[in-house]
Amino acid sequence: MTASPDQPSTLRYTTEGRIATITLDRPDRLNAIDEHMPGELQAAVERAANDDAVHVVVLQGAGRAFCAGYDLMRFAEAPGSNAGVQPMPWEPMVDFSLMHRFTQQFMSLWRSPKPSIAKVHGHAVAGGSDIALCCDLVVMAEDAKIGYPPARVWGCPTTAMWIHRVGPVHAKRLLLTGDLIDGREAHRIGLVNEVVPAEALDDAVAALARRVAAVPRAQLAMHKLLVNQACDATGLPNTQMIATLFDGMARHNPPGLAFKARAEQVGFRQAVAERDGGEPIPQHPDELSNPR
């Protein structure tokens, strides 16, 4: 097995035979996305694409989770403005430029001629679900959780892959509630390709990767491009553009600013617990003067 001599800060890249493995590597933060991870992920995907020995990419997370989404300690809890929250009045196109770049960097998994397999354990939530669903194939542990809780406040899934994977019935159910589902339910609704017991996840992904890797590169690239072209024809790029604009709105509208203020007051863990607890979510920062 070989590893890059130039290790990036958020992930590891290794190869073995025809299989490249990208490991998100911020385990102390449950592999939460910082400002470096999207670009480093794209660079790793492009490295695999440019390696004629590689036929398939496996994407996994180190430690207890696949990816816990954007690092809210950096973007929500930190006082004041930052890369994810501008001072008001905000400039939508500045936000769009940043988030569109991140979206396209995640989508490098989708666009690469080399097929990708997401190995999901623990949690793949919020931006972590965006990354997983940009992969061509997804294998989940039965007890793993996936979903987009920021749909409740402070976010919109910029890759917009939910609708293209499960259709409007299930996409609306998940995005209008922000609920998480486990691997069994994700498989039942067609969100993921395979679900296995947690202890069998490594072997299941390895077997699938070997099966895909046995196919000639050109065949893999042609059939992946064929399916992707059909998705693009249904409007995926336009949907992603709208979703990315909506994501900025969700962080800068009154409910989004109220969530940011609450995270600054009580910390992001408590703010998230309140967001996801089922009680009415504040619609304006002024409502925080009478916290629940």
N, C-alpha and C positions, 0 to 999 in steps of 0.2 A: 504494500500500500504506500502511495506517495502523498505528500502534503505540500502545500505551497510554501516556499521559503519566505514569502512576504505575507504573513498572516494579517488580514484586516482586523478591525477592532470588534466586530459584532458577529462574526461567523467563521467557520472553518470549511475548507474545501479539500476533499480527498478523492482519489480514484482507485478503483480496483477492477482490473480488466476493462470491460465495456461500460461499467457503471461509475458515475460520478456522484458523490454524496456532498450535499451542502448542509451544514449543521448550524442553525441559529444558535449563537453562543453567548447569551447574557443570562445564564441560569439563575443568578441572584435576583434578577428582575423578571423572571419567567419569560425571558427572551422578548421583553417589551421593545417596541420599535423606537429607536432614537433617530436623530437627524442623519446618522451615518448609515443605518442598516439598509434603506431602500437602494441606495447607490451601490453599496457593497454587494447586495444580492444580485443586482443587475450585472455587475462585473463578473461575479462567479458564474452566472448563467451564460454570459457571453464567452467566458473561458471554456466552459463545456461545449458550447456550440462550435468553437473554433478548434476543438480537439477531435481529430478524425478517429481516435481510438474510442471515444465516448459515444454510446448509443442512447443512453437514458440517464436522467438525473433523479436522484432521490433527495427530497427536502425534508429535514427533520429538525426537531428542537432538542437542545441539551437540557438535562435536568428534569423537572417535574411537569413541564408543559411544552406544547408546540410553540405557541406564541400568545401572550396575553394582550396583544393590541398595542396601541401607542402608549408610550410611557407617560401616564398622567401625572406622575410626580414631577416630571420636567415641564409638562405643558399646561396642566390644570392647577396643580397645587402651588406651584411657584408664584409668588406675588407679582402682579403687574403683567405687562405685555410680554410676549415671546414669539417664537416662530409660528405658533399655532393660534395666537390671540393678539390681534392688533389693538392699539388704543383707538377709541372712537373719536371721530367717525372713521370707520375702517374702509380700506380700499379693496373692493372685491377682486380685482384682477391681480393684485399682489398675492393674495391668498390663493387664488386659482393657479397662478404660476407655480407656487410651491407644491400644492397638493396634486396638480396635474403631473408634475414631474415625478412625485412619489408613485402615483397611480401607474404611470407608464413604466416605471422601474419595476414595480410588482408584475406588470403585464409582460415583462421580458420572459417570464416563465411560459406564458401563453403563446407568445410570438416565436420563441426559439424553435428551430427545426428539430431539436432534440426533445422527445417527450419527457415530461416530469411527473413524478409521483410524490404526493404529500403523505407523509407518515404522521398521523395525528394521534397524540396521546395527551392526557391532561386536559388542557384547554386550548382551543383555537378561537379566540373571541375578538370582536371588534376588528381592528386592522389585521389581527392574526387570522381571522376568517377570510379577509380579503386575500391575504397571501396564499392560504391553503387552496382557495377556490380558483386561483389563477393557474394552479397546476392542472395538468390534463387528467390525471387520475388521483383519487383520494382514497386512502385506506385508513379507517378509524378504529381505535379500540372501542369496545362496547361501552365502557364507562367514561370515555372522553366526552367533552362538551364543546359544542360549536354554536355560534350565534353572534348577533350584533346588538348588544345592549345599548350602545350609544344612540340607537334609533329612538330611544325613549327621550333623550335630550343630549345635545352636544355632538351630533354626528349624523352622517349619511354614508353608506358604503360606496366609496368612490369607484370601485371596480365594477359595481352593479352586476355581479355574477349570480346573485340569488335568482333573479327572474329568469336568466338564461339556463339555469340548472334545474329549477323545480317548477317554473311557470308561475302565473299570477296567484293561484289559489294558495299555495304554500308560502310564496314570497310575501304576500300580504299578511298572512298569519304571523310570520316571523318578524317582519319589520314593523308591523303595527303594535306589537307587544314588546319587542326586544328580548323575547324569551330565548333561553338556551335550550338545546335539545341534545340528547346523548347519541352515541354512535348508532344504536339500534334504530332510533327514530330517523336519524339522518339517512340511513340506508333505506328505510321503508319508503320515504318520500322521494328517493332518487337523487339526493344531494351528493352522496358519496358512492363509490363503486363497490366497496367491500367493508364489512365490519367483522371484527374478530375479537376474542378475549384478549385482554391487555397483554397477557403473557405470551400470546401467539403473534403479536403485532410485528416484531422484527422478522420472524420467519416468513410471514405472509407477504410482507413488502419485498423481502429478498427474493422470494419465489416469483412474484410478479415482475420485479425488475429484471431478473434473469430471462423470463419469458419474452419481455419486450426487447431486451438487449440482443436476443438471438436473431432479430429481424434486421435485414440490411438497412443502413442509414437512409438511403434514398426512399425506400418504401415507407419508413416511419415519417419522413418529412412530407411526402406527398399526401399521405392519408391525414396527417395532422392539419396540413394546410387546407385540405378539402373541407374538413369539418369546421375549421376556424372561419373559412370563407362564408359558409352558410350562416354562422353566428353573426359575422359582420354584416351580412345582407339583411338580417333582421333588425339592425340598428344598434348593435352593441357600442360602437364608438360614440354615437350621439347620446346614448343613454349614459355612458360614462362621463361625458362632458357635462350633462345636466346634473348628474349625481355629485360631481366634484364641486360645481357651483353651489349646490344645495348644502354640501358639507360645510363650506365656509359660512353660509347663512346660518346654519345650525349652531355654529360656535359664536356668532356675533349678534344673533337676535336676542330679545329680552330673556327668554328661557335659558339660552346658552350662557349669557352673561351672569344670570342668577346661579347657574351651576358652577361656573368658574369662581364666583364670589364665595359660594358655599364651600368649595374645595379649599380655597385659601383659608377659610375660617376653621374648618374642622378636619382638614386633610382629605386626600382623594379617596381613601378607603371608606371613610364614613360617608362622604358625599355620594360615592357609588352605591353603598348599601342603601342609602335613602332613595336614590334614583330608582333602584331595582326592587324596592320593598313593596311596591303596589299602592302606596299612598299618592294622592295628587301631587304632581311635580310643580314647584313654583314657576309661574309664567313671567315673573318680573323680579329684578333684584330687590325692589321695595318689599316684597313679600318675606324676605329674609329677616326683616325686623321683628317678625313674629314666627320664629322657627317652630317646626312641628315638635 
